[in-house]
Amino acid sequence: MDTRQMTVAQITTLLSQPDLSLHITNSLKTDVRLSVQRLVDRWEARCLAEQRERKRVQALYKYEHQLQATGYSLLAGIDEAGRGPLAGPVLIAAVILPLDCYLPGLNDSKKLTAAQREKLYQNIKDVALAVNSCIVGVQTIDAINIYQATVRGMYSAVAGLSPAPQAVLVDAVPLPRLTVPYKAIIGGDQVSASIAAASIIAKVERDQLMNELDCQYPMYGFGRHKGYGTQEHMEALKEYGPCPQHRRSFAPVREAEAAGR
């Protein structure tokens, strides 16, 4: 292929294709047209960025590889969303990814925009070997405390996976009653692909729940702050008092309720 006979528009289309041959790229690099050289420079920058991203995502499988080396292949990651808010449930997700599957942009859900999370959510659902989530509601949170509610949800999320995992990676929380080996990793959603995937599933699904609660209780702004103690939320609590979805075991909610009596 003699790329020198191609138009700039044709070359633009060519450079959007994957796996260009060395012959084609060398031919493009010798093209004297300035517009073509600019296209080639941008193409090379994209290639380098993709290589860096692949390397970053590959590094997220470090703990998965450690477990694989000891004989385990079905590895679940677990994470939660919603331990800190004053309202709404806590949602726990468990995910089993194919080892080394490439999910561009995979990261701790807190480091992603809503649009990035939504895209990755669907990509994870498409490629995962298993996904399960568990909702633990406000009544349970208030009855046994948020930490124990989270632990309960984590056990339930793992139990609902099919196929069942052979080992588990979890973000920080010890789960000694698991019947399979597990590793609790501080900041696990930043260093494990499986936990990062679970963090995204949990965050997106909890945000969806809070958007639904926003329709039921529009005065609180749940759709914007997702139940966290923002100034807007605190002012609404002061004005309207808590609703049934507020966690009365959390001090700011108790104080708002007491002030309204």
SVG drawing of the C-alpha trace seen along z (x, -y; Angstrom):
<svg xmlns="http://www.w3.org/2000/svg" viewBox="-42 -25 52 50">
<polyline fill="none" stroke="black" stroke-width="0.4" points="0.0,0.0 1.4,-3.4 -0.1,-5.8 1.4,-8.7 -1.4,-8.3 -4.1,-8.5 -6.0,-11.6 -5.7,-13.0 -9.3,-11.8 -8.4,-8.3 -5.3,-8.3 -7.4,-9.6 -9.7,-6.5 -6.7,-4.2 -5.2,-5.4 -8.4,-4.6 -8.0,-0.9 -6.2,1.4 -3.0,3.3 -1.5,1.3 1.4,3.1 4.9,1.8 5.1,1.2 2.1,-1.1 3.3,-3.1 6.8,-3.5 5.2,-4.7 3.1,-7.3 6.2,-8.5 8.0,-9.3 5.0,-11.2 6.1,-14.8 2.7,-16.4 2.5,-18.3 -1.1,-17.4 -0.2,-13.7 2.7,-14.1 0.3,-15.7 -2.0,-12.8 0.8,-10.3 2.0,-12.2 -1.4,-12.1 -1.8,-8.4 1.6,-7.6 0.5,-9.5 -2.7,-7.5 -0.8,-4.3 1.6,-5.2 -1.3,-6.2 -3.0,-2.9 0.2,-1.0 0.5,-2.9 -3.2,-2.2 -2.8,1.5 0.3,1.7 -1.6,-0.1 -4.6,2.2 -2.4,5.3 -0.7,4.2 -4.1,4.3 -4.0,8.1 -1.1,8.5 -3.1,10.0 -5.1,12.1 -1.9,13.5 -0.7,14.3 -3.8,16.4 -3.6,18.0 -0.1,19.1 -1.4,21.0 -3.9,22.9 -7.0,20.7 -8.6,19.4 -12.1,18.2 -11.3,15.1 -14.0,12.7 -13.5,9.1 -15.8,7.5 -16.5,3.8 -19.2,1.6 -20.8,-1.8 -22.6,-3.9 -21.0,-3.3 -20.6,-7.0 -23.9,-8.6 -26.6,-9.7 -29.4,-8.1 -30.1,-5.2 -28.9,-1.6 -25.3,-0.3 -24.8,1.7 -22.2,4.5 -21.0,6.0 -19.0,9.1 -17.4,9.7 -15.5,12.5 -13.5,11.3 -11.7,13.4 -8.1,13.2 -6.2,10.4 -9.3,9.2 -8.6,5.7 -11.1,3.1 -9.8,-0.3 -10.2,-2.9 -10.7,-0.3 -10.1,-2.1 -11.4,-2.8 -14.9,-4.1 -14.2,-7.2 -11.6,-8.2 -14.0,-8.0 -16.7,-10.4 -20.3,-9.2 -20.1,-8.8 -16.9,-6.7 -18.5,-4.5 -21.6,-4.0 -19.6,-2.8 -17.4,-0.5 -20.4,0.8 -21.8,2.1 -18.4,3.4 -17.9,5.3 -21.4,6.8 -20.6,7.9 -17.3,9.7 -17.6,10.8 -17.9,14.5 -20.2,13.6 -21.7,10.5 -23.8,10.3 -24.9,7.4 -26.6,7.1 -28.6,4.2 -28.6,3.8 -31.3,1.3 -31.6,-1.4 -33.4,0.7 -30.6,3.3 -28.0,0.6 -29.7,-1.0 -30.2,2.3 -26.6,3.8 -24.5,0.7 -23.1,-0.2 -19.9,1.9 -21.8,5.1 -24.4,4.4 -21.6,4.1 -20.0,7.4 -23.4,9.1 -23.9,7.8 -20.4,9.0 -21.1,12.5 -24.4,12.5 -22.9,11.0 -20.3,13.8 -22.8,16.5 -24.9,15.4 -22.1,15.7 -22.5,18.4 -20.0,19.9 -18.8,19.8 -15.4,18.2 -12.4,20.3 -10.8,17.3 -11.8,13.8 -10.2,10.3 -12.0,7.7 -11.4,4.0 -10.1,3.8 -12.9,5.8 -11.9,9.1 -14.3,11.9 -13.2,14.8 -16.4,16.8 -15.8,17.3 -15.3,20.9 -12.7,20.1 -9.3,18.3 -9.5,14.5 -7.3,11.5 -8.4,8.1 -6.4,5.4 -6.3,1.8 -7.2,-0.5 -8.0,2.7 -10.2,0.8 -7.0,-1.0 -4.7,2.0 -6.9,5.0 -8.9,5.3 -11.5,7.5 -12.1,5.1 -12.1,2.1 -14.8,3.8 -16.9,4.5 -16.5,0.9 -17.9,-0.3 -20.9,2.1 -21.7,1.1 -21.4,-2.7 -23.5,-2.7 -26.2,-0.6 -26.4,-2.5 -26.5,-5.8 -29.5,-4.4 -31.2,-3.6 -30.6,-7.1 -32.0,-8.6 -35.1,-6.6 -35.3,-7.8 -34.9,-11.3 -38.2,-10.9 -39.9,-9.8 -38.3,-12.4 -37.4,-15.3 -36.9,-17.8 -33.6,-16.3 -31.7,-16.3 -30.7,-12.6 -30.1,-12.6 -27.3,-15.1 -25.5,-14.1 -26.5,-10.5 -27.2,-10.8 -23.9,-12.2 -23.8,-15.0 -23.4,-17.9 -24.5,-21.4 -27.6,-21.1 -28.5,-17.8 -27.9,-19.1 -30.1,-22.2 -32.9,-19.9 -32.6,-17.7 -32.9,-20.8 -36.0,-22.1 -37.8,-18.8 -36.4,-16.4 -35.4,-12.8 -37.4,-10.6 -37.7,-6.8 -34.6,-6.4 -32.4,-8.3 -30.0,-6.4 -31.0,-7.2 -28.0,-5.5 -25.9,-8.3 -25.4,-11.3 -26.4,-14.1 -29.7,-12.4 -30.5,-11.8 -29.6,-15.4 -31.9,-16.7 -34.7,-14.5 -34.3,-15.6 -34.2,-19.3 -37.5,-18.9 -39.4,-17.5"/>
</svg>
